Amino acid sequence: MIEIHADDFGISPGASEQIIDCINNGCVNGTSIMPNSPYLPECMEVLRRDCRKEVFLSVHFDLITGHALTGRSILTDGEGYFNTSYSGYILNLFLPFYRRKYLAAVKKELSAQLDRCLPYLDRERIRIDSHRHVHMIPAVFSLIMELIEEKNLRLSYIRITSDAPYAFRGIGHFTGFRPLNIIKSLLLFAFGVINLFRFGNRLKGKTADFAGILFSGSLTPGNLHNILNNRLHQRAAKRGLEIMIHPYRITEKEVLERIHDAEDRAYVASKMRSLEIEAVKNPGNIELLKKL
């Protein structure tokens, strides 16, 4: 199975409506909901009302941007907004002095976020990913696996954010490549190896091949076509493939002002978001997906 997965559902009403349009009139068939978004209830109501196709729903854990559901803690600033960076989590979850405090705060927040999503999900088919892939940090990954067991949930899928090499065969034909994404890809690959080693038995049948880090933020119509075409010719592929994309663009000033993280603000307002919308609504890509 090929899943064209739109991250960040619920980040704003307008963005969520754009994602729903890409489901109804494009090839998106999966999306992940942001647990700590103030717009989540109204966006989920719009999804229930307007979405005309079945769609896979995942929990999009967020420990990087936005407001913590558990209020002020070691993870946030004085107003309760997350202020720990990705590298900060890696460092503090390994340092003996901070590790226990961070583990307790992170688990509490993850539990609150999971609980907020459960009314919209099937407890027998829980799917997991995260904002900025923070769930891939081994200590965070372990906490998520603990919570799944403690809450008597059944995990059906968890994203292993590690690009499948075959997806980017003929990389010279892709556009918008960012060298920084190589570093991100290598780091996430290493985390994936650790997580699969530690939880391999519990994750059997619950992961898939993945594509989206090397061209995160620039999955143009041509880039998506190249990934789909590479999959078509990967005759030995036996696992499913999840392709991550962000097919929405936020331009409303009042919404952008509520996005606390500057990097996220620039990312969601980028003109590249419009190209990612075009990618999933491109007739050629829709037809190519039908062959897979």
RALINGI-V738641 format. One record per pair of residues at least 12 apart in sequence whose ideal C-beta (glycine too) atoms are under 10 Angstrom apart, sorted by sequence separation. I is the first residue (numbers start at 1). J is the second residue. D is the distance in whole Angstrom. If there is no record, write none. Layout:
I/J/D + I/J/D
This chain:
6/18/9 + 7/19/9 + 19/31/6 + 63/75/7 + 67/79/8 + 68/80/5 + 114/126/8 + 195/207/9 + 211/223/10 + 212/224/10 + 215/227/8 + 231/243/9 + 256/268/7 + 6/19/5 + 44/57/9 + 63/76/10 + 67/80/5 + 68/81/7 + 75/88/9 + 89/102/7 + 92/105/10 + 93/106/8 + 128/141/9 + 145/158/8 + 211/224/9 + 214/227/10 + 228/241/9 + 255/268/9 + 256/269/6 + 6/20/9 + 9/23/10 + 33/47/9 + 66/80/10 + 67/81/6 + 68/82/6 + 75/89/9 + 88/102/9 + 92/106/9 + 114/128/9 + 130/144/9 + 144/158/8 + 227/241/8 + 250/264/10 + 255/269/10 + 16/31/9 + 66/81/7 + 67/82/8 + 68/83/10 + 192/207/9 + 211/226/10 + 212/227/9 + 228/243/8 + 250/265/8 + 6/22/6 + 31/47/8 + 65/81/8 + 66/82/6 + 128/144/6 + 211/227/5 + 227/243/6 + 253/269/10 + 6/23/8 + 16/33/9 + 65/82/6 + 75/92/9 + 89/106/8 + 113/130/10 + 128/145/9 + 141/158/8 + 168/185/10 + 211/228/10 + 250/267/9 + 251/268/9 + 252/269/10 + 4/22/9 + 16/34/10 + 64/82/6 + 65/83/10 + 74/92/8 + 84/102/8 + 126/144/10 + 163/181/9 + 192/210/9 + 250/268/4 + 251/269/6 + 4/23/9 + 15/34/10 + 63/82/6 + 64/83/9 + 128/147/10 + 141/160/10 + 211/230/9 + 224/243/7 + 249/268/7 + 250/269/6 + 6/26/9 + 31/51/9 + 62/82/8 + 64/84/8 + 110/130/9 + 128/148/8 + 211/231/8 + 248/268/7 + 249/269/7 + 250/270/10 + 9/30/10 + 10/31/9 + 16/37/9 + 63/84/7 + 64/85/7 + 84/105/9 + 126/147/10 + 163/184/10 + 224/245/7 + 246/267/8 + 249/270/7 + 4/26/8 + 6/28/5 + 9/31/4 + 10/32/9 + 11/33/10 + 12/34/10 + 15/37/10 + 64/86/7 + 84/106/9 + 126/148/7 + 136/158/10 + 163/185/6 + 188/210/9 + 209/231/8 + 223/245/10 + 246/268/8 + 249/271/8 + 251/273/9 + 4/27/5 + 5/28/7 + 6/29/9 + 7/30/10 + 8/31/8 + 9/32/6 + 10/33/5 + 11/34/6 + 16/39/7 + 20/43/9 + 37/60/9 + 63/86/9 + 135/158/8 + 136/159/8 + 161/184/9 + 162/185/8 + 163/186/10 + 249/272/9 + 250/273/8 + 3/27/10 + 4/28/5 + 5/29/8 + 6/30/7 + 7/31/7 + 8/32/7 + 9/33/5 + 10/34/4 + 13/37/10 + 15/39/9 + 16/40/9 + 19/43/9 + 23/47/9 + 29/53/7 + 31/55/6 + 32/56/9 + 33/57/6 + 35/59/6 + 36/60/9 + 64/88/10 + 74/98/8 + 110/134/10 + 135/159/7 + 136/160/8 + 161/185/9 + 162/186/10 + 189/213/9 + 219/243/8 + 246/270/9 + 249/273/4 + 2/27/9 + 3/28/9 + 4/29/6 + 5/30/4 + 6/31/4 + 7/32/5 + 8/33/9 + 9/34/7 + 10/35/8 + 12/37/8 + 14/39/9 + 28/53/9 + 29/54/8 + 30/55/6 + 31/56/7 + 32/57/7 + 33/58/7 + 34/59/9 + 35/60/7 + 36/61/9 + 37/62/8 + 64/89/8 + 110/135/9 + 126/151/9 + 128/153/10 + 135/160/10 + 136/161/5 + 163/188/8 + 188/213/6 + 209/234/9 + 219/244/8 + 248/273/6 + 249/274/5 + 3/29/6 + 4/30/7 + 5/31/7 + 6/32/8 + 7/33/10 + 8/34/6 + 10/36/9 + 11/37/6 + 12/38/9 + 13/39/6 + 16/42/9 + 17/43/8 + 20/46/7 + 24/50/8 + 29/55/6 + 30/56/4 + 31/57/7 + 32/58/4 + 33/59/7 + 34/60/5 + 35/61/7 + 36/62/5 + 63/89/7 + 75/101/10 + 133/159/8 + 135/161/8 + 136/162/8 + 161/187/10 + 162/188/6 + 163/189/8 + 187/213/10 + 219/245/5 + 246/272/9 + 247/273/7 + 248/274/9 + 249/275/10 + 2/29/8 + 3/30/4 + 4/31/10 + 5/32/7 + 7/34/9 + 10/37/4 + 12/39/6 + 16/43/4 + 20/47/6 + 23/50/9 + 24/51/7 + 25/52/9 + 28/55/7 + 29/56/6 + 30/57/8 + 31/58/7 + 32/59/7 + 33/60/6 + 34/61/9 + 35/62/7 + 36/63/9 + 74/101/5 + 75/102/8 + 82/109/9 + 126/153/5 + 128/155/7 + 161/188/5 + 162/189/5 + 185/212/10 + 186/213/10 + 219/246/8 + 246/273/6 + 247/274/9 + 249/276/8 + 1/29/9 + 2/30/10 + 3/31/10 + 9/37/9 + 10/38/9 + 11/39/7 + 15/43/9 + 16/44/9 + 19/47/9 + 23/51/6 + 24/52/5 + 25/53/10 + 28/56/10 + 30/58/7 + 32/60/4 + 34/62/6 + 38/66/9 + 73/101/9 + 74/102/6 + 106/134/9 + 123/151/8 + 125/153/9 + 126/154/6 + 127/155/8 + 128/156/9 + 129/157/9 + 130/158/10 + 133/161/5 + 160/188/9 + 161/189/9 + 162/190/9 + 185/213/5 + 209/237/7 + 216/244/7 + 217/245/10 + 219/247/9 + 245/273/10 + 247/275/9 + 248/276/8 + 249/277/7 + 1/30/10 + 8/37/9 + 10/39/6 + 11/40/9 + 13/42/6 + 14/43/10 + 17/46/6 + 20/49/9 + 21/50/9 + 23/52/8 + 24/53/6 + 31/60/9 + 32/61/9 + 36/65/9 + 37/66/7 + 38/67/7 + 73/102/10 + 76/105/9 + 123/152/8 + 124/153/8 + 125/154/7 + 126/155/5 + 127/156/6 + 128/157/7 + 129/158/7 + 130/159/8 + 132/161/10 + 133/162/10 + 160/189/9 + 162/191/8 + 163/192/10 + 184/213/6 + 185/214/6 + 209/238/9 + 210/239/10 + 215/244/10 + 216/245/9 + 217/246/7 + 247/276/5 + 248/277/7 + 9/39/10 + 10/40/4 + 13/43/6 + 16/46/6 + 17/47/9 + 20/50/5 + 21/51/10 + 23/53/6 + 36/66/5 + 37/67/9 + 74/104/9 + 75/105/5 + 110/140/8 + 114/144/8 + 123/153/5 + 124/154/5 + 125/155/9 + 126/156/6 + 127/157/4 + 128/158/4 + 129/159/4 + 161/191/8 + 162/192/4 + 184/214/9 + 209/239/5 + 210/240/10 + 211/241/7 + 212/242/8 + 215/245/10 + 216/246/8 + 246/276/6 + 247/277/5 + 9/40/9 + 10/41/9 + 12/43/8 + 16/47/7 + 20/51/5 + 23/54/9 + 24/55/10 + 34/65/9 + 35/66/9 + 36/67/6 + 73/104/9 + 74/105/5 + 75/106/7 + 106/137/9 + 122/153/10 + 123/154/7 + 124/155/10 + 125/156/4 + 126/157/8 + 127/158/7 + 128/159/7 + 129/160/10 + 130/161/9 + 160/191/9 + 161/192/7 + 162/193/8 + 181/212/10 + 182/213/9 + 185/216/9 + 208/239/5 + 209/240/7 + 210/241/7 + 211/242/7 + 212/243/6 + 213/244/8 + 245/276/5 + 246/277/9 + 247/278/9 + 10/42/9 + 11/43/8 + 19/51/9 + 20/52/9 + 23/55/6 + 34/66/7 + 36/68/7 + 73/105/5 + 74/106/9 + 107/139/10 + 111/143/9 + 115/147/10 + 121/153/9 + 122/154/9 + 124/156/8 + 125/157/8 + 126/158/9 + 127/159/8 + 129/161/8 + 160/192/5 + 181/213/6 + 182/214/7 + 184/216/8 + 207/239/8 + 208/240/4 + 209/241/5 + 210/242/5 + 211/243/5 + 212/244/3 + 245/277/9 + 247/279/7 + 10/43/4 + 13/46/7 + 17/50/8 + 20/53/10 + 36/69/5 + 73/106/9 + 75/108/9 + 76/109/9 + 106/139/8 + 107/140/9 + 110/143/6 + 111/144/10 + 114/147/6 + 118/151/8 + 159/192/10 + 160/193/9 + 162/195/10 + 181/214/5 + 207/240/9 + 208/241/6 + 209/242/7 + 210/243/8 + 211/244/7 + 212/245/7 + 247/280/5 + 9/43/7 + 10/44/7 + 16/50/10 + 35/69/7 + 36/70/10 + 75/109/6 + 106/140/6 + 109/143/10 + 110/144/6 + 113/147/10 + 114/148/8 + 122/156/8 + 161/195/10 + 162/196/9 + 181/215/7 + 205/239/10 + 208/242/5 + 209/243/9 + 210/244/7 + 211/245/10 + 212/246/9 + 245/279/7 + 247/281/8 + 9/44/8 + 20/55/9 + 70/105/8 + 73/108/8 + 107/142/10 + 108/143/10 + 111/146/9 + 118/153/8 + 160/195/7 + 181/216/6 + 205/240/10 + 207/242/9 + 245/280/6 + 10/46/10 + 19/55/9 + 70/106/10 + 73/109/7 + 103/139/7 + 107/143/5 + 110/146/9 + 111/147/6 + 115/151/8 + 160/196/7 + 178/214/8 + 180/216/10 + 181/217/9 + 243/279/10 + 9/46/10 + 10/47/9 + 68/105/9 + 71/108/10 + 102/139/8 + 103/140/9 + 106/143/6 + 107/144/9 + 110/147/6 + 114/151/7 + 158/195/9 + 177/214/7 + 178/215/8 + 181/218/9 + 243/280/9 + 9/47/7 + 70/108/5 + 71/109/10 + 102/140/10 + 106/144/10 + 176/214/10 + 177/215/7 + 178/216/8 + 69/108/9 + 70/109/5 + 103/142/9 + 104/143/10 + 107/146/7 + 111/150/8 + 114/153/8 + 176/215/6 + 178/217/8 + 68/108/9 + 69/109/6 + 70/110/10 + 99/139/8 + 103/143/7 + 107/147/7 + 111/151/8 + 174/214/8 + 175/215/9 + 176/216/10 + 178/218/7 + 68/109/6 + 69/110/10 + 70/111/9 + 71/112/10 + 158/199/9 + 174/215/6 + 176/217/8 + 177/218/8 + 63/105/9 + 69/111/9 + 70/112/5 + 167/209/7 + 176/218/3 + 63/106/7 + 69/112/4 + 70/113/9 + 89/132/10 + 94/137/10 + 107/150/10 + 160/203/8 + 166/209/8 + 167/210/8 + 168/211/7 + 171/214/8 + 175/218/7 + 176/219/8 + 68/112/8 + 69/113/6 + 90/134/10 + 93/137/7 + 94/138/9 + 155/199/10 + 158/202/10 + 164/208/9 + 165/209/10 + 167/211/4 + 171/215/9 + 174/218/8 + 176/220/6 + 61/106/10 + 68/113/9 + 89/134/6 + 93/138/8 + 94/139/8 + 158/203/7 + 162/207/10 + 164/209/4 + 166/211/9 + 167/212/9 + 168/213/10 + 174/219/10 + 175/220/6 + 9/55/9 + 36/82/9 + 63/109/7 + 69/115/9 + 86/132/6 + 93/139/4 + 157/203/10 + 160/206/9 + 163/209/9 + 164/210/6 + 165/211/10 + 168/214/6 + 174/220/9 + 176/222/9 + 177/223/9 + 243/289/10 + 62/109/9 + 63/110/8 + 69/116/6 + 85/132/9 + 86/133/8 + 90/137/6 + 92/139/9 + 93/140/7 + 155/202/8 + 160/207/5 + 162/209/9 + 163/210/6 + 164/211/6 + 167/214/8 + 168/215/8 + 175/222/6 + 176/223/7 + 9/57/8 + 61/109/9 + 62/110/10 + 86/134/6 + 89/137/6 + 90/138/9 + 155/203/8 + 157/205/9 + 158/206/6 + 159/207/8 + 160/208/8 + 162/210/6 + 163/211/6 + 167/215/10 + 174/222/8 + 175/223/6 + 6/55/9 + 9/58/9 + 11/60/9 + 61/110/6 + 82/131/10 + 90/139/9 + 93/142/10 + 156/205/9 + 157/206/6 + 158/207/6 + 159/208/8 + 160/209/9 + 161/210/6 + 162/211/10 + 163/212/7 + 173/222/8 + 174/223/5 + 5/55/10 + 10/60/8 + 63/113/9 + 84/134/9 + 86/136/10 + 89/139/8 + 90/140/10 + 93/143/10 + 137/187/10 + 141/191/8 + 145/195/9 + 156/206/6 + 157/207/7 + 158/208/10 + 160/210/6 + 163/213/5 + 173/223/9 + 217/267/6 + 5/56/7 + 7/58/9 + 9/60/7 + 11/62/10 + 59/110/9 + 62/113/7 + 86/137/8 + 89/140/7 + 133/184/8 + 136/187/9 + 137/188/10 + 140/191/10 + 141/192/9 + 144/195/10 + 155/206/6 + 157/208/7 + 159/210/7 + 161/212/8 + 162/213/8 + 163/214/5 + 175/226/9 + 216/267/9 + 224/275/10 + 241/292/8 + 3/55/10 + 8/60/7 + 61/113/6 + 82/134/10 + 132/184/10 + 136/188/5 + 138/190/9 + 142/194/10 + 154/206/10 + 161/213/6 + 163/215/9 + 173/225/9 + 174/226/6 + 218/270/9 + 220/272/8 + 223/275/9 + 224/276/8 + 227/279/10 + 3/56/6 + 5/58/8 + 7/60/6 + 60/113/9 + 61/114/8 + 136/189/10 + 138/191/6 + 141/194/8 + 142/195/8 + 145/198/9 + 149/202/9 + 159/212/10 + 163/216/10 + 173/226/6 + 174/227/9 + 217/270/7 + 219/272/9 + 222/275/9 + 223/276/9 + 8/62/9 + 11/65/10 + 59/113/7 + 133/187/9 + 136/190/9 + 137/191/6 + 138/192/10 + 141/195/5 + 145/199/6 + 148/202/9 + 218/272/6 + 221/275/7 + 224/278/9 + 225/279/8 + 1/56/10 + 3/58/10 + 11/66/9 + 59/114/6 + 133/188/6 + 136/191/4 + 138/193/10 + 140/195/10 + 141/196/10 + 144/199/10 + 161/216/10 + 168/223/9 + 171/226/9 + 217/272/6 + 220/275/5 + 221/276/9 + 224/279/4 + 237/292/10 + 61/117/9 + 135/191/9 + 136/192/7 + 138/194/5 + 142/198/7 + 170/226/7 + 173/229/9 + 217/273/8 + 219/275/8 + 220/276/7 + 221/277/10 + 223/279/7 + 224/280/7 + 228/284/9 + 229/285/10 + 232/288/7 + 59/116/9 + 60/117/9 + 137/194/10 + 138/195/6 + 141/198/8 + 142/199/8 + 145/202/7 + 169/226/8 + 173/230/10 + 218/275/8 + 219/276/5 + 221/278/5 + 222/279/8 + 225/282/7 + 228/285/6 + 231/288/9 + 232/289/9 + 59/117/5 + 133/191/8 + 136/194/9 + 137/195/9 + 141/199/8 + 145/203/9 + 168/226/8 + 169/227/9 + 217/275/10 + 218/276/8 + 220/278/8 + 221/279/4 + 224/282/7 + 227/285/9 + 228/286/10 + 231/289/9 + 234/292/10 + 58/117/9 + 59/118/9 + 136/195/7 + 138/197/10 + 167/226/8 + 168/227/7 + 170/229/9 + 217/276/8 + 220/279/6 + 221/280/9 + 225/284/6 + 228/287/10 + 229/288/7 + 232/291/6 + 57/117/8 + 135/195/9 + 138/198/7 + 167/227/5 + 169/229/9 + 170/230/7 + 219/279/6 + 221/281/9 + 222/282/9 + 224/284/10 + 225/285/5 + 228/288/5 + 231/291/10 + 232/292/6 + 59/120/9 + 138/199/10 + 166/227/9 + 167/228/9 + 169/230/5 + 215/276/10 + 218/279/10 + 219/280/9 + 221/282/4 + 224/285/5 + 227/288/10 + 228/289/6 + 231/292/6 + 59/121/7 + 168/230/7 + 169/231/10 + 220/282/9 + 221/283/10 + 222/284/10 + 229/291/10 + 57/120/7 + 58/121/9 + 164/227/9 + 167/230/6 + 221/284/8 + 222/285/9 + 225/288/7 + 228/291/9 + 229/292/10 + 57/121/6 + 163/227/10 + 166/230/6 + 167/231/7 + 169/233/8 + 221/285/6 + 224/288/9 + 225/289/10 + 228/292/7 + 57/122/8 + 66/131/8 + 165/230/10 + 166/231/7 + 169/234/8 + 224/289/9 + 64/130/9 + 65/131/7 + 164/230/9 + 59/126/7 + 60/127/10 + 61/128/7 + 63/130/8 + 64/131/6 + 65/132/8 + 164/231/9 + 166/233/8 + 167/234/8 + 57/125/9 + 58/126/8 + 59/127/7 + 60/128/9 + 61/129/8 + 62/130/7 + 63/131/8 + 64/132/5 + 166/234/5 + 56/125/9 + 57/126/10 + 58/127/4 + 59/128/5 + 60/129/6 + 61/130/4 + 62/131/4 + 63/132/8 + 64/133/10 + 57/127/7 + 58/128/6 + 59/129/7 + 60/130/6 + 61/131/7 + 62/132/8 + 64/134/6 + 164/234/8 + 166/236/9 + 167/237/10 + 56/127/6 + 58/129/5 + 59/130/8 + 60/131/6 + 61/132/10 + 63/134/5 + 166/237/7 + 48/120/9 + 58/130/9 + 61/133/10 + 62/134/8 + 63/135/9 + 36/109/8 + 44/117/9 + 47/120/8 + 61/134/7 + 62/135/10 + 164/237/8 + 35/109/9 + 61/135/5 + 63/137/9 + 167/241/7 + 35/110/9 + 41/116/9 + 44/119/8 + 45/120/10 + 60/135/9 + 164/239/9 + 166/241/9 + 36/112/8 + 40/116/7 + 44/120/5 + 59/135/9 + 167/243/8 + 35/112/8 + 36/113/6 + 40/117/8 + 63/140/7 + 164/241/7 + 35/113/3 + 41/119/9 + 128/206/9 + 164/242/10 + 34/113/9 + 35/114/7 + 37/116/9 + 41/120/9 + 61/140/8 + 127/206/9 + 133/212/10 + 164/243/10 + 33/113/10 + 35/115/9 + 36/116/8 + 40/120/8 + 126/206/10 + 133/213/8 + 35/116/5 + 129/210/10 + 161/242/9 + 163/244/10 + 34/116/10 + 35/117/5 + 61/143/10 + 160/242/9 + 33/116/9 + 34/117/9 + 35/118/10 + 61/144/7 + 133/216/9 + 157/240/9 + 159/242/6 + 161/244/8 + 33/117/6 + 132/216/10 + 32/117/9 + 35/120/10 + 59/144/9 + 157/242/8 + 159/244/8 + 33/120/7 + 33/121/8 + 32/127/8 + 35/130/10 + 36/131/9 + 32/128/9 + 34/130/10 + 35/131/10 + 176/272/7 + 30/127/8 + 32/129/5 + 34/131/7 + 90/187/9 + 32/130/8 + 58/156/10 + 86/184/9 + 30/129/10 + 32/131/9 + 58/157/7 + 59/158/10 + 60/159/10 + 176/275/9 + 56/156/9 + 58/158/9 + 87/187/10 + 175/275/10 + 56/157/8 + 58/159/7 + 86/187/9 + 90/191/9 + 10/117/10 + 10/120/10 + 133/244/9 + 129/242/9 + 129/244/8 + 11/131/9 + 5/127/10 + 7/129/7 + 7/130/9 + 8/131/7 + 3/127/10 + 5/129/8 + 7/131/7 + 7/132/10 + 7/133/10 + 30/157/9 + 32/159/9 + 132/261/9 + 131/261/10 + 132/263/9 + 132/264/9 + 131/264/8 + 132/267/10 + 7/159/10 + 3/157/9 + 5/159/8 + 85/261/10 + 83/260/9 + 82/260/7 + 83/261/9 + 85/263/10 + 81/260/5 + 82/261/8 + 80/260/10 + 81/261/8 + 79/260/9 + 77/260/9 + 58/242/10 + 76/260/10 + 56/242/9 + 67/258/9 + 66/258/9 + 66/259/8 + 67/260/7 + 65/259/7 + 66/260/6 + 65/260/6 + 66/261/8 + 64/260/10 + 65/261/4 + 27/224/9 + 64/261/7 + 65/262/10 + 65/263/8 + 66/264/8 + 64/263/9 + 65/264/5 + 64/264/8 + 65/265/9 + 27/228/9 + 62/264/10 + 65/267/10 + 3/208/7 + 5/210/9 + 7/212/9 + 2/208/9 + 1/208/8 + 2/209/10 + 3/210/10 + 5/212/8 + 2/211/10 + 7/216/10 + 30/242/7 + 32/244/9 + 30/243/9 + 30/244/9 + 31/245/10 + 4/219/10 + 28/243/10 + 30/245/10 + 27/243/9 + 31/247/10 + 39/255/9 + 28/245/7 + 27/245/10 + 26/245/10 + 28/247/6 + 39/258/9 + 4/224/8 + 27/247/10 + 38/258/7 + 26/247/7 + 37/258/10 + 4/227/10 + 22/245/9 + 4/228/9 + 23/247/9 + 2/227/10 + 22/247/5 + 2/228/8 + 19/245/10 + 21/247/9 + 22/248/8 + 19/246/9 + 21/248/9 + 19/247/6 + 20/248/10 + 2/231/7 + 18/247/7 + 19/248/6 + 2/232/10 + 18/248/4 + 15/246/9 + 17/248/8 + 18/249/7 + 15/247/9 + 16/248/8 + 18/250/9 + 15/248/4 + 14/248/8 + 15/249/8 + 11/246/9 + 14/249/9 + 15/250/5 + 12/248/8 + 14/250/6 + 15/251/10 + 3/240/7 + 4/241/10 + 5/242/5 + 7/244/6 + 11/248/8 + 14/251/8 + 15/252/9 + 1/239/9 + 2/240/7 + 3/241/7 + 4/242/8 + 5/243/7 + 6/244/8 + 7/245/7 + 8/246/6 + 12/250/6 + 14/252/6 + 1/240/4 + 2/241/5 + 3/242/5 + 4/243/5 + 5/244/6 + 6/245/6 + 7/246/5 + 8/247/10 + 9/248/9 + 11/250/7 + 13/252/9 + 1/241/8 + 2/242/8 + 3/243/7 + 4/244/9 + 5/245/7 + 6/246/7 + 7/247/9 + 8/248/7 + 12/252/7 + 15/255/8 + 1/242/9 + 2/243/7 + 3/244/9 + 4/245/6 + 5/246/10 + 6/247/5 + 7/248/9 + 14/255/7 + 6/248/7 + 8/250/10 + 12/254/10 + 13/255/8 + 4/247/9 + 12/255/5 + 11/255/8 + 12/256/9 + 12/258/8 + 11/258/10 + 12/259/9 + 11/259/8 + 28/277/10 + 26/277/8 + 28/279/10 + 29/280/10 + 26/278/9 + 27/279/9 + 28/280/5 + 11/264/9 + 15/268/7 + 26/279/9 + 27/280/5 + 28/281/9 + 22/276/9 + 26/280/4 + 27/281/8 + 18/273/9 + 22/277/6 + 25/280/9 + 26/281/4 + 27/282/8 + 8/264/9 + 12/268/8 + 18/274/10 + 21/277/8 + 22/278/10 + 25/281/6 + 26/282/8 + 27/283/10 + 11/268/7 + 22/279/9 + 23/280/9 + 26/283/10 + 15/273/9 + 19/277/9 + 22/280/5 + 27/285/6 + 8/267/10 + 18/277/7 + 21/280/10 + 22/281/6 + 26/285/8 + 27/286/5 + 8/268/8 + 21/281/8 + 26/286/7 + 27/287/9 + 29/289/9 + 19/280/9 + 25/286/9 + 27/288/9 + 27/289/5 + 26/289/10 + 27/290/9 + 6/276/9 + 6/277/10 + 6/280/8 + 4/279/9 + 4/280/6 + 4/285/9 + 4/286/10 + 4/289/7 + 2/288/10 + 2/289/6 + 2/290/10 + 2/292/5 + 1/292/9
